[in-house]
Amino acid sequence: MFRNCFIYFFLTCFCFIPIGCSPAKPADQLTLEKGTFSFAMSGLYKPFSYRDFQQNGKISGFDVEIGYALAKEMGMKPRPVTTPWETIIAGLEARKYDAILGSMAITKKRDQAVDFTDPYYRSGAQVFVKKENRTITSIKDLKNKTIGVVKASTFKDVALTHSPSIVEYTSDITALQDLPTGRIDAVITDQAVGLYAMKQMKFPIQTVGEPLTLDNMAIAVHSGDERLRQRLNQALAQIIADGTYEKISRKYFNRNILSSNAEKEAISKP
């Protein structure tokens, strides 16, 4: 009896391990690994983040280059990390990387789990259909149609307001590729992603109507990490001021996607 009580006392008093707590970051360090800025994205969101197999699978894209520029401005070594989108916030909470730099839209729900920097670009949710489609010409035509979206995305929430029939994908590009097959009727994704697929990758798809939303995309850091958030805001302001941001943006989109008129420019330019 005494032995059992002692074991119980030992386990409850000395072996208690808080569940759900993140590993602590050294107090004197700005990032988890001194001198390195690690940032996460899906790697399946061309042209923002993707594997470039012409460069041996190197992770490339707008988000990646912005991450490299921010790291350089902060005097750090950049380390991009790819991870499934549906678990990307959980990875940040578990301190697997310093930030999420993966085209994450600011939402009230996400703002409760992470802290966001200032927006680093603006874009909107856009409906895309296959090129020959003549039955979906406006948002009203989506009623009871099958819509493709990426898992755990804000696009899924938008799609569900128009139709209960949803097909979830791990990649927006894969969803857009499915349009000509007839498996799905439409895709809701970021306008810039769909237009890149349509114009640069020659996907036989087309837009429907105007963008459904205009979202602010920002970098997410661990909740309460005010020091890193402020440093990233300073670095972001600097690369915008010195033209680095503009150069990267025009490389991928031929325009500045931080502009509030970016979506109008995207539609009008060939």
Contacts in CASP RR format, 6 or more apart in sequence:
PFRMAT RR
TARGET T0000
AUTHOR 0000-0000-0000
METHOD contacts of the structure
MODEL  1
MFRNCFIYFFLTCFCFIPIGCSPAKPADQLTLEKGTFSFAMSGLYKPFSY
RDFQQNGKISGFDVEIGYALAKEMGMKPRPVTTPWETIIAGLEARKYDAI
LGSMAITKKRDQAVDFTDPYYRSGAQVFVKKENRTITSIKDLKNKTIGVV
KASTFKDVALTHSPSIVEYTSDITALQDLPTGRIDAVITDQAVGLYAMKQ
MKFPIQTVGEPLTLDNMAIAVHSGDERLRQRLNQALAQIIADGTYEKISR
KYFNRNILSSNAEKEAISKP
22 93 0 8 1.000
22 94 0 8 1.000
22 95 0 8 1.000
22 222 0 8 1.000
23 94 0 8 1.000
23 95 0 8 1.000
25 31 0 8 1.000
25 32 0 8 1.000
25 95 0 8 1.000
25 222 0 8 1.000
25 225 0 8 1.000
26 34 0 8 1.000
30 74 0 8 1.000
30 76 0 8 1.000
30 227 0 8 1.000
30 228 0 8 1.000
30 231 0 8 1.000
31 37 0 8 1.000
31 38 0 8 1.000
31 76 0 8 1.000
31 98 0 8 1.000
31 228 0 8 1.000
32 38 0 8 1.000
32 95 0 8 1.000
32 97 0 8 1.000
32 98 0 8 1.000
33 79 0 8 1.000
35 75 0 8 1.000
35 76 0 8 1.000
35 77 0 8 1.000
36 76 0 8 1.000
36 77 0 8 1.000
36 78 0 8 1.000
36 79 0 8 1.000
37 67 0 8 1.000
37 70 0 8 1.000
37 71 0 8 1.000
37 74 0 8 1.000
37 76 0 8 1.000
37 77 0 8 1.000
37 78 0 8 1.000
37 79 0 8 1.000
37 98 0 8 1.000
37 99 0 8 1.000
38 79 0 8 1.000
38 80 0 8 1.000
38 81 0 8 1.000
38 97 0 8 1.000
38 98 0 8 1.000
38 99 0 8 1.000
39 67 0 8 1.000
39 78 0 8 1.000
39 79 0 8 1.000
39 80 0 8 1.000
39 81 0 8 1.000
39 97 0 8 1.000
39 98 0 8 1.000
39 99 0 8 1.000
39 100 0 8 1.000
39 101 0 8 1.000
39 102 0 8 1.000
39 219 0 8 1.000
40 80 0 8 1.000
40 81 0 8 1.000
40 82 0 8 1.000
40 83 0 8 1.000
40 88 0 8 1.000
40 91 0 8 1.000
40 92 0 8 1.000
40 96 0 8 1.000
40 97 0 8 1.000
40 99 0 8 1.000
40 100 0 8 1.000
40 101 0 8 1.000
40 102 0 8 1.000
41 48 0 8 1.000
41 49 0 8 1.000
41 59 0 8 1.000
41 63 0 8 1.000
41 64 0 8 1.000
41 80 0 8 1.000
41 81 0 8 1.000
41 82 0 8 1.000
41 83 0 8 1.000
41 88 0 8 1.000
41 100 0 8 1.000
41 101 0 8 1.000
41 102 0 8 1.000
41 103 0 8 1.000
42 49 0 8 1.000
42 82 0 8 1.000
42 83 0 8 1.000
42 84 0 8 1.000
42 85 0 8 1.000
42 88 0 8 1.000
42 102 0 8 1.000
42 170 0 8 1.000
42 171 0 8 1.000
43 49 0 8 1.000
43 50 0 8 1.000
43 51 0 8 1.000
43 59 0 8 1.000
43 82 0 8 1.000
44 50 0 8 1.000
44 85 0 8 1.000
44 170 0 8 1.000
44 171 0 8 1.000
44 172 0 8 1.000
44 173 0 8 1.000
44 174 0 8 1.000
45 63 0 8 1.000
45 102 0 8 1.000
45 103 0 8 1.000
45 171 0 8 1.000
45 172 0 8 1.000
45 173 0 8 1.000
45 190 0 8 1.000
45 193 0 8 1.000
46 61 0 8 1.000
46 173 0 8 1.000
46 193 0 8 1.000
46 196 0 8 1.000
46 197 0 8 1.000
46 201 0 8 1.000
47 61 0 8 1.000
47 62 0 8 1.000
47 192 0 8 1.000
47 193 0 8 1.000
47 196 0 8 1.000
47 200 0 8 1.000
47 252 0 8 1.000
47 253 0 8 1.000
48 61 0 8 1.000
48 62 0 8 1.000
48 63 0 8 1.000
48 102 0 8 1.000
48 103 0 8 1.000
48 192 0 8 1.000
48 193 0 8 1.000
49 59 0 8 1.000
49 60 0 8 1.000
49 61 0 8 1.000
49 62 0 8 1.000
49 63 0 8 1.000
49 64 0 8 1.000
49 80 0 8 1.000
49 82 0 8 1.000
49 102 0 8 1.000
49 103 0 8 1.000
50 59 0 8 1.000
50 60 0 8 1.000
50 61 0 8 1.000
50 173 0 8 1.000
51 57 0 8 1.000
51 58 0 8 1.000
51 59 0 8 1.000
51 60 0 8 1.000
52 58 0 8 1.000
52 59 0 8 1.000
52 60 0 8 1.000
52 61 0 8 1.000
59 80 0 8 1.000
59 82 0 8 1.000
61 252 0 8 1.000
62 248 0 8 1.000
62 249 0 8 1.000
62 251 0 8 1.000
62 252 0 8 1.000
62 253 0 8 1.000
62 257 0 8 1.000
63 101 0 8 1.000
63 102 0 8 1.000
63 103 0 8 1.000
64 80 0 8 1.000
65 248 0 8 1.000
65 251 0 8 1.000
66 101 0 8 1.000
66 120 0 8 1.000
66 239 0 8 1.000
66 245 0 8 1.000
66 248 0 8 1.000
67 78 0 8 1.000
67 80 0 8 1.000
67 101 0 8 1.000
68 78 0 8 1.000
69 235 0 8 1.000
69 239 0 8 1.000
69 244 0 8 1.000
69 245 0 8 1.000
69 248 0 8 1.000
70 78 0 8 1.000
70 101 0 8 1.000
70 232 0 8 1.000
70 235 0 8 1.000
70 236 0 8 1.000
70 239 0 8 1.000
71 77 0 8 1.000
71 78 0 8 1.000
72 78 0 8 1.000
73 235 0 8 1.000
73 238 0 8 1.000
73 239 0 8 1.000
74 231 0 8 1.000
74 232 0 8 1.000
74 235 0 8 1.000
79 97 0 8 1.000
81 96 0 8 1.000
81 97 0 8 1.000
83 91 0 8 1.000
83 96 0 8 1.000
83 97 0 8 1.000
84 170 0 8 1.000
85 150 0 8 1.000
85 151 0 8 1.000
85 152 0 8 1.000
85 153 0 8 1.000
85 170 0 8 1.000
86 151 0 8 1.000
86 152 0 8 1.000
88 100 0 8 1.000
88 102 0 8 1.000
88 104 0 8 1.000
89 100 0 8 1.000
89 110 0 8 1.000
89 113 0 8 1.000
89 114 0 8 1.000
89 220 0 8 1.000
91 97 0 8 1.000
92 99 0 8 1.000
92 100 0 8 1.000
92 114 0 8 1.000
92 220 0 8 1.000
92 221 0 8 1.000
92 222 0 8 1.000
93 113 0 8 1.000
93 114 0 8 1.000
93 222 0 8 1.000
93 223 0 8 1.000
95 222 0 8 1.000
98 221 0 8 1.000
98 222 0 8 1.000
98 228 0 8 1.000
99 219 0 8 1.000
99 220 0 8 1.000
99 221 0 8 1.000
99 228 0 8 1.000
99 232 0 8 1.000
100 114 0 8 1.000
100 219 0 8 1.000
100 220 0 8 1.000
100 221 0 8 1.000
101 219 0 8 1.000
102 217 0 8 1.000
103 121 0 8 1.000
103 123 0 8 1.000
103 190 0 8 1.000
103 217 0 8 1.000
104 110 0 8 1.000
104 217 0 8 1.000
104 218 0 8 1.000
104 219 0 8 1.000
104 220 0 8 1.000
105 154 0 8 1.000
105 215 0 8 1.000
105 216 0 8 1.000
105 217 0 8 1.000
106 116 0 8 1.000
106 119 0 8 1.000
106 215 0 8 1.000
106 216 0 8 1.000
106 217 0 8 1.000
106 218 0 8 1.000
107 154 0 8 1.000
110 116 0 8 1.000
110 220 0 8 1.000
113 223 0 8 1.000
114 220 0 8 1.000
114 221 0 8 1.000
114 222 0 8 1.000
114 223 0 8 1.000
115 220 0 8 1.000
115 221 0 8 1.000
115 222 0 8 1.000
115 223 0 8 1.000
115 224 0 8 1.000
115 225 0 8 1.000
115 226 0 8 1.000
115 229 0 8 1.000
116 218 0 8 1.000
116 219 0 8 1.000
116 220 0 8 1.000
116 221 0 8 1.000
116 229 0 8 1.000
117 218 0 8 1.000
117 219 0 8 1.000
117 220 0 8 1.000
117 221 0 8 1.000
117 229 0 8 1.000
117 232 0 8 1.000
117 233 0 8 1.000
117 236 0 8 1.000
118 218 0 8 1.000
118 233 0 8 1.000
118 236 0 8 1.000
118 237 0 8 1.000
119 216 0 8 1.000
119 217 0 8 1.000
119 218 0 8 1.000
119 258 0 8 1.000
120 217 0 8 1.000
120 218 0 8 1.000
120 219 0 8 1.000
120 236 0 8 1.000
120 245 0 8 1.000
120 258 0 8 1.000
121 217 0 8 1.000
121 249 0 8 1.000
121 257 0 8 1.000
121 258 0 8 1.000
121 262 0 8 1.000
122 214 0 8 1.000
122 215 0 8 1.000
122 216 0 8 1.000
122 217 0 8 1.000
122 257 0 8 1.000
122 258 0 8 1.000
122 259 0 8 1.000
122 260 0 8 1.000
122 262 0 8 1.000
122 263 0 8 1.000
123 190 0 8 1.000
123 191 0 8 1.000
123 192 0 8 1.000
123 211 0 8 1.000
123 214 0 8 1.000
123 215 0 8 1.000
123 217 0 8 1.000
123 257 0 8 1.000
123 262 0 8 1.000
123 263 0 8 1.000
124 190 0 8 1.000
124 191 0 8 1.000
124 211 0 8 1.000
124 212 0 8 1.000
124 213 0 8 1.000
124 214 0 8 1.000
124 215 0 8 1.000
124 263 0 8 1.000
125 154 0 8 1.000
125 155 0 8 1.000
125 158 0 8 1.000
125 188 0 8 1.000
125 189 0 8 1.000
125 190 0 8 1.000
125 191 0 8 1.000
125 211 0 8 1.000
125 212 0 8 1.000
125 213 0 8 1.000
125 215 0 8 1.000
126 188 0 8 1.000
126 189 0 8 1.000
126 190 0 8 1.000
126 191 0 8 1.000
126 194 0 8 1.000
126 195 0 8 1.000
126 207 0 8 1.000
126 208 0 8 1.000
126 211 0 8 1.000
126 212 0 8 1.000
127 136 0 8 1.000
127 139 0 8 1.000
127 142 0 8 1.000
127 186 0 8 1.000
127 187 0 8 1.000
127 188 0 8 1.000
127 207 0 8 1.000
127 208 0 8 1.000
127 209 0 8 1.000
127 212 0 8 1.000
128 176 0 8 1.000
128 179 0 8 1.000
128 186 0 8 1.000
128 187 0 8 1.000
128 188 0 8 1.000
128 189 0 8 1.000
128 194 0 8 1.000
128 198 0 8 1.000
128 205 0 8 1.000
128 206 0 8 1.000
128 207 0 8 1.000
128 208 0 8 1.000
129 136 0 8 1.000
129 179 0 8 1.000
129 185 0 8 1.000
129 186 0 8 1.000
129 187 0 8 1.000
129 205 0 8 1.000
129 206 0 8 1.000
129 208 0 8 1.000
130 179 0 8 1.000
130 180 0 8 1.000
130 182 0 8 1.000
130 204 0 8 1.000
130 205 0 8 1.000
130 206 0 8 1.000
131 180 0 8 1.000
131 204 0 8 1.000
131 205 0 8 1.000
131 206 0 8 1.000
132 204 0 8 1.000
133 185 0 8 1.000
133 206 0 8 1.000
135 141 0 8 1.000
136 142 0 8 1.000
136 145 0 8 1.000
136 185 0 8 1.000
136 186 0 8 1.000
136 208 0 8 1.000
137 208 0 8 1.000
137 209 0 8 1.000
138 208 0 8 1.000
138 209 0 8 1.000
139 162 0 8 1.000
139 208 0 8 1.000
139 209 0 8 1.000
139 212 0 8 1.000
141 208 0 8 1.000
142 159 0 8 1.000
142 162 0 8 1.000
142 163 0 8 1.000
142 185 0 8 1.000
142 186 0 8 1.000
143 162 0 8 1.000
143 163 0 8 1.000
144 163 0 8 1.000
144 164 0 8 1.000
144 165 0 8 1.000
145 162 0 8 1.000
145 163 0 8 1.000
145 165 0 8 1.000
145 185 0 8 1.000
145 186 0 8 1.000
146 163 0 8 1.000
146 165 0 8 1.000
146 166 0 8 1.000
146 167 0 8 1.000
146 183 0 8 1.000
146 184 0 8 1.000
146 185 0 8 1.000
146 186 0 8 1.000
147 159 0 8 1.000
147 162 0 8 1.000
147 163 0 8 1.000
147 165 0 8 1.000
147 166 0 8 1.000
147 167 0 8 1.000
147 184 0 8 1.000
147 185 0 8 1.000
147 186 0 8 1.000
147 187 0 8 1.000
147 188 0 8 1.000
148 159 0 8 1.000
148 166 0 8 1.000
148 167 0 8 1.000
148 168 0 8 1.000
148 169 0 8 1.000
148 175 0 8 1.000
148 178 0 8 1.000
148 184 0 8 1.000
148 186 0 8 1.000
148 187 0 8 1.000
148 188 0 8 1.000
149 155 0 8 1.000
149 156 0 8 1.000
149 159 0 8 1.000
149 166 0 8 1.000
149 167 0 8 1.000
149 168 0 8 1.000
149 169 0 8 1.000
149 175 0 8 1.000
149 187 0 8 1.000
149 188 0 8 1.000
149 189 0 8 1.000
150 156 0 8 1.000
150 168 0 8 1.000
150 169 0 8 1.000
150 170 0 8 1.000
150 171 0 8 1.000
150 172 0 8 1.000
150 175 0 8 1.000
150 189 0 8 1.000
151 168 0 8 1.000
151 169 0 8 1.000
151 170 0 8 1.000
154 213 0 8 1.000
154 215 0 8 1.000
155 188 0 8 1.000
155 189 0 8 1.000
155 190 0 8 1.000
156 166 0 8 1.000
156 168 0 8 1.000
158 188 0 8 1.000
158 212 0 8 1.000
158 213 0 8 1.000
159 166 0 8 1.000
159 188 0 8 1.000
160 166 0 8 1.000
167 175 0 8 1.000
167 178 0 8 1.000
167 183 0 8 1.000
167 184 0 8 1.000
169 175 0 8 1.000
169 178 0 8 1.000
172 187 0 8 1.000
172 189 0 8 1.000
172 190 0 8 1.000
172 193 0 8 1.000
172 194 0 8 1.000
173 193 0 8 1.000
173 197 0 8 1.000
173 201 0 8 1.000
175 184 0 8 1.000
175 187 0 8 1.000
175 189 0 8 1.000
176 187 0 8 1.000
176 189 0 8 1.000
176 193 0 8 1.000
176 194 0 8 1.000
176 197 0 8 1.000
176 203 0 8 1.000
176 205 0 8 1.000
177 203 0 8 1.000
178 184 0 8 1.000
178 187 0 8 1.000
179 186 0 8 1.000
179 187 0 8 1.000
179 203 0 8 1.000
179 204 0 8 1.000
179 205 0 8 1.000
180 204 0 8 1.000
180 205 0 8 1.000
186 208 0 8 1.000
187 194 0 8 1.000
187 205 0 8 1.000
188 212 0 8 1.000
191 207 0 8 1.000
191 211 0 8 1.000
191 263 0 8 1.000
191 266 0 8 1.000
192 253 0 8 1.000
192 257 0 8 1.000
192 262 0 8 1.000
192 266 0 8 1.000
194 203 0 8 1.000
194 205 0 8 1.000
195 207 0 8 1.000
195 266 0 8 1.000
196 252 0 8 1.000
196 253 0 8 1.000
197 203 0 8 1.000
197 205 0 8 1.000
198 205 0 8 1.000
198 206 0 8 1.000
198 207 0 8 1.000
199 270 0 8 1.000
207 267 0 8 1.000
210 263 0 8 1.000
211 263 0 8 1.000
214 260 0 8 1.000
214 263 0 8 1.000
219 232 0 8 1.000
219 236 0 8 1.000
221 228 0 8 1.000
221 229 0 8 1.000
221 232 0 8 1.000
222 228 0 8 1.000
236 245 0 8 1.000
239 245 0 8 1.000
240 246 0 8 1.000
240 258 0 8 1.000
245 256 0 8 1.000
245 258 0 8 1.000
246 256 0 8 1.000
249 255 0 8 1.000
249 256 0 8 1.000
249 257 0 8 1.000
249 258 0 8 1.000
250 256 0 8 1.000
253 262 0 8 1.000
253 266 0 8 1.000
254 269 0 8 1.000
255 262 0 8 1.000
255 265 0 8 1.000
255 266 0 8 1.000
255 269 0 8 1.000
256 262 0 8 1.000
259 265 0 8 1.000
END
